[in-house]
Amino acid sequence: MSQRDLKEAFVSNLTGTSLQEVALGSFLTPVCLINRGLILTLYQQAGGTLPLPLVSSLLLDFCVLVLPLVLSCTVLSDVLHHVILSLAFVSACALCYIGRVSSRPKNAGFLQSHVQCDQVPFVTVFRVFVNVKTAISILAVDFSVFPRRYAKTETYGTGVMDFGVGAYVFANALVCPEARGKNVSGSKVNHIKKQLLSVWPLVFLGVGRLVSLKMSGYQEHVTEYGVHWNFFFTLAIVRVVASAILAVLPANKSWLIALLISGVYQLTLETSGLKAFIIHNDNRGKDLLHANKEGIFSVVGYVAVYMAGVQVGLYIMQPRSNVRQWLKTLLNLFLGSFVLYAALNACQTLLEPVSRRLANLPFCLWSVAQSLFFMSCLGIADMILLFSKQSSGCHFVPSSWNLSKKQSDKKTSEVERRCLVQAVSRNQLLFFLLANVMTGLTNSLVDTLSCSSQFSVCVLLSYMFANCFVIYVLHLCGITVKFW
């Protein structure tokens, strides 16, 4: 077999991991965020000056936020639960120490404390780390150190990377104009035209990826999206279709629209020959529909996930002023996740397992349920950091809530400016594009299949640091790269 055939076989015919292991991974990022905040708090209590120097700030964020994610999906993947428990123990000890040495009076009114933020921090962090985990996975999957159970499944199953594509669509929906309550201005036809024009960068990137793959002879897993299709095309079409739907129907009924779309699609899969056509029909040379059947038909499921994300975004973006209200919101997100997981269990028992390839009803339920769970965990982490701020008097923890507008001063802004999370948030599409380009470049330079575990980790860390460094420098220069 050629090297290309070997690499294609390496990512083919996989069955994924358990729902529990994917859910377990949701705890790692929140714990890392808490530790980053507590490190800064302890540093200030020890007499240090914040914000940290530019280089130190980048290195701290990379080592505390990115390094554990790389290690957890490579050499530490089999002891992930021990990693999370160890980091949580460190967080608990640090919190106890901060509480003991703090000279500030203990405030019993934490639940009534007012919070101030221009954005919802855990939503920003959710979107950023969906991007970061995606960037890690798209290269790591080509190395043998990356567990095969984490990779995308062939037809049925729940791999970590399967969740990644659903979460990416969900994350985009959370902050779309409709989710932020922006009304359609002008005629609905003009609005749809505007959305068609706004997705041209995604179409351009999709065409660029297609041409580069065909010209370079890079390995392709055709049962993922098809012969010519890729995820950029899916993102573009989902955005246009969802905008067209929301131009006609009210955004606050998005949950009902999502349920109808996914339900009718599942019914069609069960009662027609569509499922067999997508899975078993290999006559790819017949026409474009046969060649790209996975990518074309899975759009329906992704539209449903997007509509669910719009509904969640509308709920989260409602104005809230104190800690108690936000805790109630996080509780509701947890409950929503629990209900959807219960529905998923019923669907997998009565219908069929999760299938990213089909983007069936179980896949839609899982994508939304796991996204809500991950986002809820991030929200709880933010609450812990907020409590730490109040207890210690250290208000210079980036990407988290502030207790009052008085804290949104020049120094706090400078801390945010030096934050890697804010840097990625500023140029998320560019970060995703850069990761794709760097993945192709790395694969052309390194024989990923024969690398040792240690060398693989070094390559992955170098690759992620290069991506983060470029985005960080652009952020420091105040550059937002937009293609439209």
DARAMO-V224961 format. One record per pair of residues at least 24 apart in sequence whose ideal C-beta (glycine too) atoms are under 8 Angstrom apart, sorted by the first residue. I is the first residue (numbers start at 1). J is the second residue. D is the distance in whole Angstrom. If there is no record, write none. Layout:
<<I;J;D> <I;J;D>>
This chain:
<<3;447;8> <3;449;8> <4;217;6> <4;218;8> <4;219;5> <5;219;8> <6;449;6> <7;142;7> <7;219;4> <7;443;8> <7;448;7> <7;449;7> <8;219;5> <8;220;7> <8;221;6> <10;142;7> <10;144;8> <10;449;6> <11;141;6> <11;142;8> <11;151;6> <11;152;7> <11;219;8> <11;221;5> <12;154;6> <12;221;6> <12;223;7> <13;154;5> <14;148;5> <14;149;7> <14;151;5> <14;152;7> <14;153;5> <14;154;6> <14;157;7> <14;159;7> <15;149;8> <15;153;6> <15;154;7> <15;156;7> <15;157;4> <16;149;6> <16;151;8> <16;153;4> <16;157;3> <16;158;5> <16;159;4> <16;162;6> <17;147;8> <17;149;4> <17;150;7> <17;157;8> <17;158;6> <17;159;6> <17;160;7> <18;158;7> <19;158;6> <19;341;8> <19;344;8> <19;366;7> <21;80;8> <21;149;8> <21;160;8> <22;158;6> <22;160;6> <22;163;6> <22;370;6> <23;370;7> <23;373;6> <24;80;6> <24;81;6> <24;84;7> <25;72;7> <25;80;7> <25;160;7> <26;370;7> <26;373;6> <26;374;4> <26;377;5> <27;84;5> <27;88;8> <27;377;6> <28;68;6> <28;69;7> <28;72;6> <28;80;7> <28;83;7> <28;84;6> <28;87;8> <29;65;8> <29;69;7> <29;125;8> <29;129;5> <29;374;8> <29;377;8> <29;378;7> <30;377;5> <30;378;5> <30;380;7> <30;381;4> <31;84;6> <31;87;4> <31;88;5> <31;91;6> <31;381;7> <32;64;6> <32;65;5> <32;68;5> <32;69;8> <32;87;7> <33;65;7> <33;125;7> <33;378;7> <33;381;5> <33;382;8> <33;385;7> <33;399;7> <34;91;5> <34;381;5> <34;384;6> <34;385;6> <35;64;6> <35;87;6> <35;90;6> <35;91;6> <35;94;7> <36;60;7> <36;61;7> <36;64;4> <36;65;6> <36;397;8> <37;385;4> <37;388;6> <37;397;4> <37;400;7> <38;91;6> <38;94;4> <38;95;7> <38;98;7> <38;388;6> <39;64;7> <39;94;8> <40;394;7> <40;396;7> <40;397;5> <41;94;8> <41;98;6> <41;388;6> <41;389;8> <41;392;5> <41;394;4> <41;397;7> <42;94;6> <42;97;7> <42;98;7> <44;392;8> <44;394;5> <44;396;7> <45;98;7> <45;101;6> <45;102;8> <45;392;6> <45;394;7> <50;394;8> <50;396;4> <50;411;8> <50;415;6> <51;396;6> <51;411;7> <51;414;5> <51;415;4> <51;418;5> <52;418;7> <54;418;6> <54;476;7> <57;418;4> <57;419;7> <57;420;8> <58;418;8> <58;420;6> <58;468;7> <58;469;7> <58;472;5> <61;419;7> <61;420;4> <61;421;7> <61;468;8> <62;420;7> <62;464;8> <62;465;6> <62;468;6> <65;132;8> <65;420;7> <65;421;7> <66;132;7> <66;136;8> <66;420;8> <66;464;6> <66;465;8> <66;468;7> <67;461;7> <69;129;8> <69;132;7> <69;133;6> <69;136;6> <70;136;6> <70;140;8> <70;457;7> <70;460;5> <70;461;6> <70;464;6> <71;457;7> <73;136;6> <73;137;7> <73;140;6> <73;146;6> <73;147;7> <73;150;6> <73;160;7> <74;140;6> <74;143;7> <74;145;5> <74;146;6> <74;453;7> <74;456;7> <74;457;5> <74;460;7> <75;145;6> <75;453;6> <75;457;6> <77;146;8> <77;147;5> <77;150;7> <78;147;8> <91;384;8> <95;384;7> <95;388;6> <98;388;6> <98;391;6> <98;392;5> <99;391;6> <102;391;5> <102;392;5> <102;393;7> <104;390;8> <104;391;7> <104;392;7> <104;393;5> <106;391;7> <107;390;6> <110;323;6> <110;387;6> <110;390;6> <111;322;7> <111;323;5> <111;324;4> <111;327;7> <112;322;6> <112;323;7> <112;324;6> <113;322;6> <113;323;5> <113;386;8> <113;390;7> <113;403;6> <114;321;6> <114;322;5> <114;403;7> <114;404;6> <115;320;8> <115;321;7> <115;322;7> <115;323;6> <115;326;7> <115;386;7> <115;401;5> <115;402;7> <115;403;7> <116;401;7> <116;402;5> <116;403;7> <116;404;6> <116;405;5> <116;407;7> <116;408;6> <117;401;5> <117;402;6> <120;316;6> <120;317;7> <121;382;5> <121;399;6> <121;400;5> <121;401;6> <122;375;6> <122;378;4> <122;379;4> <122;381;7> <122;382;5> <123;174;6> <123;175;7> <123;313;8> <123;316;6> <123;375;7> <124;399;7> <124;421;7> <124;422;8> <124;425;5> <125;378;5> <125;382;8> <125;399;6> <125;421;6> <126;171;6> <126;174;7> <126;371;8> <126;374;7> <126;375;5> <126;378;6> <127;171;4> <127;172;8> <127;174;7> <127;175;7> <127;425;7> <127;428;7> <128;421;5> <128;424;5> <128;425;5> <128;428;7> <129;378;8> <130;164;7> <130;167;5> <130;168;6> <130;171;5> <131;168;8> <131;171;8> <131;424;6> <131;428;5> <131;431;6> <131;432;6> <132;424;7> <132;464;8> <133;164;6> <134;164;5> <134;168;6> <134;432;7> <134;435;7> <135;431;7> <135;432;7> <135;435;4> <135;464;7> <135;467;6> <136;460;7> <136;464;6> <137;161;5> <137;164;6> <138;435;6> <138;436;7> <138;439;5> <139;435;8> <139;438;7> <139;439;5> <139;442;6> <139;443;8> <139;460;6> <139;463;6> <140;456;8> <140;460;6> <142;439;8> <142;443;6> <142;448;4> <142;449;8> <143;448;5> <143;449;8> <143;451;6> <143;456;4> <143;459;8> <143;460;7> <144;448;8> <144;449;6> <144;451;7> <144;453;8> <144;456;7> <145;451;8> <145;453;4> <145;456;4> <145;457;7> <146;456;8> <152;221;8> <152;224;6> <152;356;6> <153;355;8> <153;356;6> <153;357;8> <154;223;6> <154;357;7> <155;223;8> <155;279;6> <155;355;6> <155;357;5> <155;358;8> <156;352;7> <156;353;4> <156;354;7> <156;355;5> <157;353;7> <157;354;7> <157;355;8> <158;353;8> <158;354;5> <158;366;7> <159;356;8> <162;354;7> <162;356;4> <162;363;8> <163;366;7> <163;367;7> <163;370;5> <165;231;7> <165;356;7> <166;302;8> <166;305;5> <166;356;7> <166;363;7> <166;364;8> <166;366;7> <166;367;3> <166;368;8> <166;370;8> <166;371;7> <167;367;6> <167;370;7> <167;371;5> <167;374;7> <168;231;8> <168;235;8> <169;234;8> <169;235;7> <169;238;6> <169;302;5> <169;305;5> <169;306;5> <169;309;7> <169;367;8> <170;305;6> <170;306;7> <170;308;7> <170;309;4> <170;312;8> <170;367;6> <170;368;6> <170;371;5> <171;309;7> <171;371;8> <172;235;7> <172;239;7> <172;306;7> <172;309;7> <173;242;7> <173;305;8> <173;306;4> <173;307;7> <173;308;7> <173;309;3> <173;310;5> <173;312;8> <173;313;6> <174;309;5> <174;310;8> <174;312;6> <174;313;4> <174;316;7> <175;313;6> <176;239;8> <176;242;8> <176;309;8> <176;310;6> <176;313;7> <178;242;8> <178;243;8> <178;246;5> <178;251;4> <178;254;8> <178;310;5> <178;313;8> <178;314;8> <179;251;7> <179;309;7> <179;310;5> <179;312;8> <179;313;3> <179;314;5> <179;317;6> <180;313;7> <180;317;6> <181;251;8> <181;314;7> <181;317;6> <184;246;8> <184;247;6> <188;247;4> <188;248;7> <191;243;7> <191;247;5> <192;240;8> <192;243;6> <192;244;5> <192;247;6> <195;239;7> <195;240;5> <195;243;4> <195;244;7> <196;240;6> <197;484;7> <198;239;8> <198;484;6> <199;235;8> <199;236;4> <199;239;5> <199;240;6> <200;483;8> <200;484;7> <201;429;7> <201;483;4> <201;484;6> <202;232;5> <202;233;7> <202;235;5> <202;236;4> <202;239;8> <203;232;7> <203;233;7> <203;236;5> <204;483;7> <205;232;5> <205;433;6> <206;230;5> <206;231;8> <206;232;3> <206;233;4> <206;236;7> <209;436;7> <212;440;7> <216;440;7> <216;444;8> <218;440;6> <218;443;7> <219;443;8> <222;284;7> <223;294;6> <223;357;7> <224;294;7> <224;357;8> <225;292;7> <225;294;5> <225;295;4> <225;298;8> <226;284;8> <226;291;6> <226;292;3> <226;293;6> <226;294;5> <226;295;4> <226;296;7> <227;284;6> <227;291;4> <227;292;6> <228;288;7> <228;291;6> <228;292;5> <229;292;4> <229;294;7> <229;295;3> <229;296;7> <230;295;7> <233;295;7> <234;295;6> <234;298;7> <234;299;6> <234;302;6> <237;299;5> <238;299;6> <238;302;5> <238;303;5> <238;306;5> <239;306;8> <241;299;7> <241;303;5> <242;303;6> <242;306;5> <242;307;6> <242;310;7> <245;303;8> <245;307;7> <246;310;7> <251;310;6> <251;311;8> <251;314;6> <252;311;8> <252;314;6> <254;307;5> <254;308;7> <254;310;4> <254;311;4> <254;314;7> <255;307;7> <255;308;6> <255;311;4> <257;304;8> <257;307;5> <258;304;5> <258;305;7> <258;306;8> <258;307;4> <258;308;4> <258;311;7> <258;364;7> <258;368;8> <259;304;8> <261;300;6> <261;303;6> <261;304;4> <261;307;7> <262;300;8> <262;301;6> <262;304;4> <262;360;8> <262;361;5> <262;364;4> <262;365;8> <263;361;7> <265;300;5> <265;301;6> <265;304;7> <265;359;8> <265;360;7> <265;361;7> <266;351;7> <266;360;6> <266;361;4> <269;358;6> <269;360;6> <270;351;7> <275;358;7> <278;357;7> <278;358;6> <279;357;7> <279;358;7> <294;357;5> <294;358;8> <297;358;7> <297;359;8> <298;356;8> <298;357;7> <298;358;7> <298;359;4> <299;359;8> <300;359;7> <301;358;7> <301;359;3> <301;360;6> <301;361;8> <301;363;6> <301;364;5> <302;359;6> <304;364;5> <305;359;8> <305;364;5> <305;367;5> <305;368;6> <308;364;7> <308;368;5> <309;368;8> <309;371;8> <312;336;8> <312;368;8> <312;371;8> <312;372;7> <323;383;7> <323;386;7> <326;379;7> <326;383;7> <326;401;8> <327;383;7> <329;379;8> <330;376;5> <330;379;4> <330;380;6> <330;383;7> <333;372;5> <333;375;6> <333;376;4> <333;379;7> <334;372;8> <334;373;7> <334;376;5> <336;369;8> <336;372;5> <337;369;5> <337;370;8> <337;372;4> <337;373;4> <337;376;6> <340;365;5> <340;366;8> <340;368;6> <340;369;4> <340;372;7> <341;365;8> <341;369;5> <341;373;8> <344;369;6> <398;422;7> <417;475;7> <417;476;7> <418;476;8> <420;468;6> <420;471;8> <420;472;6> <422;475;7> <423;468;8> <423;471;5> <423;472;5> <423;474;7> <423;475;4> <423;476;8> <424;468;7> <424;471;6> <426;471;8> <426;474;7> <426;475;5> <426;480;6> <427;471;6> <427;474;6> <427;475;7> <427;479;8> <427;480;6> <427;481;5> <429;481;8> <429;483;8> <430;471;7> <430;474;8> <430;481;5> <431;467;7> <431;471;5> <434;467;5> <434;470;6> <434;471;7> <435;467;6> <438;463;6> <438;466;6> <438;467;6> <439;463;8>>
